[in-house]
Amino acid sequence: MFTRYLLPAVALVALAFAVMQMTKAQQKPPPVTPAIEPGKSPYTHQLAGAGLVESETENIAVGSNVPGVVQRVFVVAGQRVKPGERLFELDDRSLKAEREVRLALKASAQATYHKLMLPPREEERPAFEARVREAEANRNDLNQTYERLNQAAGRSPGAVSGDELSRRKLAVTVADAQVARAKADLKLWAAGAWEPDRKIAEANVAQADAQVRQTETELERLTVFAPRTQWKDTSGGREVPDDADVRYEVLQVNVRPGEFVGNVAGQALVVLGRVGNLHVRVDLDENDISRFDTKFVGVAKPRGNPDASYPLTFVRIEPYVIPKKSLTGAGTERVDTRVLQVIYSLDTAGQPQLYVGQQMDVFLNAKK
């Protein structure tokens, strides 16, 4: 009975289960809805590219002129600074000590120069004249002694030896030379400083002054300032000079007191930018370059908020095609392609706030 009724029933249940599983396996899964809808192009014919928001003056990566240990940082992220304001400074104790030494050397060189420029001191004249009289008196004394001995030798040969007479005569010659030297010293004093000596002293002063200015320049280089650069106002299309009321926003601060920094190229210690009119730097694929026209209008939509739409105004083209660096993360994206970078100005009126570095989807109306 078991074999006759139960086994067919089990077979029927297994068959029904197999048919049900096969039916479920052939059904298509429901479409997956993304957590955040991507931006959609409002144009039928379009050029699309990924863009990064940047400041109007581009992102200025400020580095250090010289290596050293950071002593003070004067700014924080989000702060507004004017061109020429201090950003941070390095330890300056060694250069300040060196400046004091060079200032002392400069003072010494200046004192020597001023001394040579002054006329001879009258207080020194009696000393030089006394030396002349002393030399003359000594010469006269030696000359008289020699004359007496010479006369005695003439009256009584053998009274004075020839060696003694020769020694006395040589002493008179030495005394004559001493008188001549004393008179020459007096004349040299009266003439004052020699012109070449003055030139040398003047050159020493200039050298000492240059060394002081060199140290002061090195001290100034220890303090990093916001750059003074001209930039183009995209809203009016005019060049804004350095002395205009321009303010940068501190976008990023990557340095702290006590840290060692070097003068490595591309090391962004402080990032600045003017964010009055934001720009977006769009990467156009090299395959789309031939279709691009600067007259195309378009919109940009930020990632994560496809409902927001920012009208674009063409600013300029970076005419050098570069390897693609800004990746979107799409699975079909090629990393070995090259892109043309086009800069547009963003109209942010009435739209959510944007931040520098934010990624956007850009769509251009390419309808002929």
MIDOTI-333379 format. One record per residue (C-alpha): residue number from 1; z, x, y. Coordinates in steps of 0.2 Angstrom, whole numbers, plus 5000, padded with zeros to 4 digits. Example, Ala and Ser with C-alpha at 12.3 -4.5 7.8 and 13.67 -1.06 7.14 Angstrom:
 num    z    x    y
   1 5039 5062 4978
   2 5036 5068 4995
This chain:
 num    z    x    y
   1 5000 5000 5000
   2 5004 5015 5011
   3 4987 5022 5008
   4 4978 5005 5010
   5 4986 4999 5027
   6 4995 5013 5036
   7 4982 5027 5036
   8 4968 5016 5043
   9 4980 5011 5057
  10 4985 5029 5061
  11 4966 5033 5062
  12 4963 5019 5073
  13 4977 5024 5085
  14 4970 5042 5085
  15 4952 5036 5089
  16 4958 5026 5103
  17 4968 5040 5110
  18 4953 5052 5109
  19 4942 5039 5117
  20 4954 5037 5132
  21 4956 5056 5134
  22 4937 5059 5134
  23 4935 5045 5147
  24 4948 5053 5158
  25 4940 5070 5157
  26 4923 5064 5162
  27 4930 5056 5178
  28 4927 5066 5194
  29 4943 5072 5203
  30 4947 5064 5220
  31 4941 5074 5235
  32 4955 5086 5242
  33 4960 5082 5260
  34 4964 5098 5270
  35 4981 5099 5278
  36 4972 5102 5295
  37 4954 5096 5298
  38 4943 5110 5303
  39 4933 5109 5320
  40 4917 5100 5319
  41 4901 5103 5329
  42 4896 5090 5341
  43 4878 5096 5341
  44 4864 5093 5328
  45 4856 5109 5331
  46 4869 5123 5334
  47 4875 5141 5334
  48 4892 5143 5328
  49 4904 5158 5328
  50 4922 5163 5328
  51 4930 5168 5344
  52 4946 5176 5350
  53 4954 5171 5366
  54 4957 5186 5378
  55 4962 5188 5396
  56 4950 5188 5411
  57 4952 5206 5413
  58 4951 5209 5395
  59 4966 5215 5385
  60 4972 5231 5394
  61 4981 5242 5381
  62 4992 5254 5392
  63 4997 5270 5384
  64 5007 5286 5389
  65 4999 5300 5399
  66 5011 5313 5390
  67 5022 5313 5375
  68 5040 5311 5376
  69 5056 5300 5373
  70 5056 5283 5383
  71 5070 5283 5395
  72 5068 5265 5403
  73 5057 5250 5401
  74 5055 5239 5416
  75 5045 5224 5409
  76 5047 5211 5396
  77 5033 5201 5387
  78 5028 5186 5398
  79 5033 5195 5415
  80 5020 5195 5429
  81 5017 5212 5437
  82 5006 5218 5451
  83 4995 5233 5450
  84 5005 5249 5453
  85 5021 5242 5447
  86 5031 5252 5435
  87 5030 5248 5416
  88 5041 5261 5408
  89 5046 5280 5410
  90 5049 5295 5399
  91 5064 5307 5400
  92 5062 5317 5416
  93 5077 5329 5415
  94 5068 5345 5410
  95 5055 5343 5424
  96 5067 5339 5437
  97 5076 5355 5433
  98 5060 5364 5434
  99 5056 5356 5451
 100 5072 5363 5458
 101 5068 5381 5452
 102 5051 5380 5460
 103 5058 5373 5476
 104 5069 5388 5477
 105 5055 5400 5474
 106 5045 5391 5487
 107 5059 5392 5500
 108 5060 5411 5496
 109 5041 5413 5498
 110 5042 5404 5515
 111 5056 5414 5521
 112 5047 5430 5517
 113 5031 5424 5526
 114 5041 5419 5542
 115 5050 5436 5542
 116 5033 5444 5542
 117 5026 5433 5556
 118 5041 5437 5568
 119 5040 5452 5580
 120 5050 5468 5576
 121 5069 5466 5579
 122 5075 5475 5595
 123 5092 5477 5586
 124 5083 5489 5574
 125 5076 5501 5588
 126 5092 5511 5591
 127 5093 5515 5572
 128 5075 5521 5571
 129 5077 5531 5588
 130 5093 5539 5582
 131 5085 5545 5566
 132 5072 5553 5576
 133 5085 5562 5587
 134 5095 5567 5572
 135 5080 5575 5564
 136 5075 5584 5580
 137 5093 5591 5582
 138 5093 5597 5564
 139 5076 5605 5566
 140 5082 5614 5582
 141 5098 5620 5574
 142 5088 5627 5559
 143 5075 5634 5571
 144 5088 5643 5581
 145 5096 5650 5566
 146 5079 5657 5560
 147 5075 5665 5577
 148 5092 5674 5577
 149 5090 5681 5560
 150 5072 5686 5564
 151 5078 5695 5580
 152 5092 5704 5570
 153 5079 5709 5557
 154 5068 5716 5571
 155 5082 5726 5579
 156 5089 5733 5562
 157 5078 5733 5548
 158 5087 5729 5532
 159 5101 5719 5540
 160 5093 5703 5534
 161 5084 5702 5518
 162 5066 5696 5517
 163 5071 5682 5505
 164 5084 5675 5517
 165 5071 5675 5531
 166 5058 5666 5520
 167 5071 5653 5515
 168 5076 5650 5534
 169 5058 5648 5539
 170 5055 5635 5525
 171 5070 5625 5530
 172 5062 5624 5548
 173 5046 5618 5540
 174 5055 5604 5531
 175 5065 5599 5546
 176 5048 5598 5556
 177 5042 5586 5542
 178 5058 5575 5543
 179 5055 5574 5562
 180 5037 5568 5559
 181 5043 5555 5546
 182 5056 5548 5558
 183 5044 5546 5572
 184 5031 5538 5560
 185 5045 5526 5554
 186 5048 5521 5572
 187 5030 5519 5576
 188 5028 5508 5560
 189 5042 5497 5565
 190 5035 5495 5582
 191 5018 5489 5575
 192 5026 5475 5565
 193 5019 5467 5549
 194 5003 5473 5542
 195 4989 5459 5541
 196 4986 5461 5523
 197 5005 5459 5519
 198 5004 5443 5529
 199 4990 5437 5519
 200 4999 5441 5503
 201 5014 5432 5509
 202 5004 5417 5514
 203 4996 5416 5497
 204 5013 5417 5489
 205 5018 5402 5499
 206 5003 5392 5494
 207 5005 5397 5476
 208 5024 5391 5476
 209 5019 5375 5485
 210 5005 5372 5472
 211 5018 5374 5458
 212 5030 5362 5466
 213 5016 5349 5468
 214 5011 5352 5450
 215 5028 5348 5444
 216 5029 5333 5455
 217 5013 5327 5447
 218 5020 5329 5430
 219 5035 5320 5435
 220 5024 5305 5441
 221 5015 5305 5425
 222 5031 5302 5416
 223 5031 5285 5424
 224 5017 5273 5418
 225 5011 5260 5430
 226 5001 5244 5429
 227 4983 5250 5432
 228 4973 5248 5448
 229 4956 5242 5443
 230 4943 5230 5450
 231 4939 5215 5440
 232 4927 5200 5442
 233 4933 5183 5447
 234 4922 5172 5435
 235 4927 5157 5445
 236 4919 5163 5460
 237 4908 5178 5454
 238 4915 5190 5466
 239 4923 5208 5464
 240 4942 5207 5468
 241 4948 5224 5476
 242 4963 5233 5471
 243 4974 5228 5486
 244 4971 5209 5482
 245 4986 5199 5477
 246 4982 5201 5458
 247 4995 5199 5445
 248 4994 5204 5427
 249 5004 5196 5413
 250 5013 5207 5401
 251 5006 5201 5384
 252 5015 5213 5373
 253 5028 5227 5374
 254 5028 5239 5359
 255 5040 5252 5366
 256 5059 5253 5367
 257 5071 5265 5376
 258 5075 5280 5365
 259 5058 5279 5355
 260 5046 5294 5355
 261 5029 5290 5361
 262 5013 5302 5361
 263 4997 5302 5370
 264 4987 5295 5355
 265 4971 5287 5360
 266 4971 5268 5357
 267 4990 5267 5356
 268 4995 5251 5364
 269 5012 5253 5371
 270 5011 5239 5383
 271 4997 5226 5383
 272 4992 5218 5400
 273 4979 5205 5405
 274 4976 5192 5419
 275 4977 5175 5411
 276 4971 5165 5426
 277 4955 5161 5418
 278 4955 5164 5400
 279 4940 5170 5391
 280 4934 5169 5373
 281 4925 5183 5364
 282 4913 5175 5352
 283 4905 5184 5337
 284 4887 5179 5333
 285 4880 5184 5317
 286 4866 5196 5317
 287 4855 5183 5309
 288 4857 5171 5324
 289 4854 5184 5337
 290 4836 5179 5339
 291 4840 5161 5341
 292 4853 5164 5355
 293 4850 5160 5373
 294 4862 5163 5388
 295 4858 5145 5394
 296 4865 5137 5379
 297 4880 5126 5383
 298 4894 5124 5371
 299 4913 5120 5367
 300 4927 5129 5359
 301 4940 5121 5347
 302 4956 5130 5343
 303 4961 5132 5325
 304 4973 5119 5320
 305 4969 5107 5334
 306 4951 5101 5331
 307 4953 5086 5343
 308 4955 5098 5358
 309 4938 5103 5365
 310 4936 5117 5379
 311 4919 5118 5388
 312 4912 5135 5389
 313 4904 5144 5404
 314 4893 5160 5400
 315 4900 5176 5407
 316 4891 5191 5399
 317 4885 5199 5384
 318 4892 5215 5376
 319 4874 5222 5372
 320 4880 5233 5358
 321 4880 5225 5340
 322 4895 5230 5331
 323 4902 5228 5313
 324 4912 5212 5311
 325 4930 5214 5313
 326 4937 5197 5317
 327 4938 5188 5300
 328 4941 5170 5298
 329 4946 5170 5279
 330 4932 5159 5273
 331 4926 5163 5255
 332 4908 5164 5260
 333 4911 5176 5274
 334 4902 5193 5273
 335 4912 5208 5279
 336 4897 5220 5279
 337 4888 5210 5293
 338 4886 5215 5311
 339 4889 5203 5326
 340 4884 5202 5344
 341 4899 5198 5355
 342 4896 5185 5369
 343 4910 5181 5382
 344 4912 5164 5389
 345 4925 5157 5401
 346 4936 5143 5395
 347 4939 5127 5405
 348 4957 5123 5401
 349 4959 5109 5413
 350 4968 5094 5405
 351 4969 5103 5388
 352 4983 5110 5378
 353 4989 5128 5382
 354 4980 5142 5374
 355 4987 5160 5371
 356 4978 5176 5371
 357 4973 5181 5353
 358 4972 5164 5347
 359 4957 5160 5336
 360 4944 5147 5340
 361 4929 5139 5332
 362 4914 5140 5345
 363 4899 5129 5344
 364 4883 5131 5355
 365 4870 5118 5358
 366 4854 5126 5351
 367 4843 5111 5353
 368 4826 5117 5359
